[in-house]
Amino acid sequence: MEISRPRGTRDFLSKEMKQRKHVENTLKKVFENYGYGEIKTPIFEDLTLFTEKSGEAIKEEIYHFKDKKKRDLALRPELTAPVARLYLNELQKHVKPIKMYYFGSCFRYERPQAGRFRQFWQLGCELIGGKSPEAEAEVITMAAHCLDEIGLKDYEFHIGSLGIIRSLLNDAGISGEEQGQIMGLVDKGDVEELQKFLNNMETSASLKEILLQLIEIKGHNEVIDEVKNIIKNCDEAYNALNDLENLLNHLEAFGFSNYIVNMGIARGLDYYTGIVFEIYVHGLGAQKQISGGGTYNLIEIFGGEQVESTGFAFGFDRVMEALKKQDVVIPVENNVDVFVAPFSDDMRKESFKITQNLRRNGISADVDLARKKIKKVLAYADNLGVKYVVLVGARDIADGKVALKDMESGDQELIDLDRLSQELMDKIQG
Ligand code: HAM
């Protein structure tokens, strides 16, 4: 019987892991440079953490189960709700804003396809409290900075405002559930279905018209006036637009202008209240969204005070795929610099001793464990791509020496055994 991987999951071999690690570390470095500290939360949480805001329907889309004590638990589909819970449990008295970032796997019960998995990784951040255009501008700029740092090109950064649509819907007395459905259709970009849905609702013709017009608006700062014109009769929506305009002004100060204002962004998750944004990379097919985020008010929903927060998460797997598609070279460093090769069987134990000595001195080293003949050992070491081979021969050892071979130049020299670590250290560190 062959046991295969569960649907929608992947294995990663070490070359790919090295590349993922490199990108992960580069992104984390940017987060840290902006003052974010890394946190970790559990992979599974109380199911209510995810149903509280989204409703029972979300259960269809996530992995949930009862444990042995019949507690309802869920594998996290994302990390914003867990971070809000963490804030409520641990950080309510902390001075705000609080800057936290995370890297971890998430689970969604979705139909797998290219770029869409059942287990995937998110690298994201939450800026808790201190909602202001400058806070939002900094978060957005950091997201773009991250992508520049890893060498990703041609990404499209779309910024919108859920506050505007939500204000219009609130103003028209549309229920939360219906708002959710409308947002879902806007998120899918399914204008036809949206039209049908609005036609079946008892709302004014003008609201329908405003909504349909609004979600089509895309452009740079000049579209603000267009939006103003459309929403002029709704004060709340006007305030939300003001927030957006303020944000755009601040983005200039943070040095980021490469964005598109897009009124059609609705986001799949329903806790957003204000600014929202999504980043797309064309060439990834249907799953082109590599990141999403915005301003939300989740802590209040969980029973805390009103602490508005902003955050986003990169879909790490999609970022990796985008880098691959764009042929961005990601360094893959060899982990082993030195291979220790015994010339004959009686030199094996001596070789292990030498290897351990190198390792204890901080030099990455490997040794023949398969009792191969010297020719095969050298071929194996060559294949590993090591920089140096230490040849351990009985006659040299009797003189307290070993031969050190530079695999690139082919040069070989005799070295005193007690100077080997230092010699290698100097050579490797250049
Ligand atoms: P999200 O848009 O649902 O937002 O997910 C963030 C990113 O995760 C997406 O843009 C996408 O790249 C990636 N992603 C989502 N589902 C999958 C999947 N099945 N397979 C591969 N990648 C996927 C959130 O999760 C929010 N918590 C983001 C946030 C943080 N908002 C505020 N703070």
Residues whose N, C-alpha, C, O or C-beta is under 5 A from the ligand:
A	BS01	HAM	E78 L79 T80 R108 E110 G115 R116 F117 F120 G124 C125 Q289 I290 S291 G292 G293 G294 G311 F312 A313 F314 G315 R318
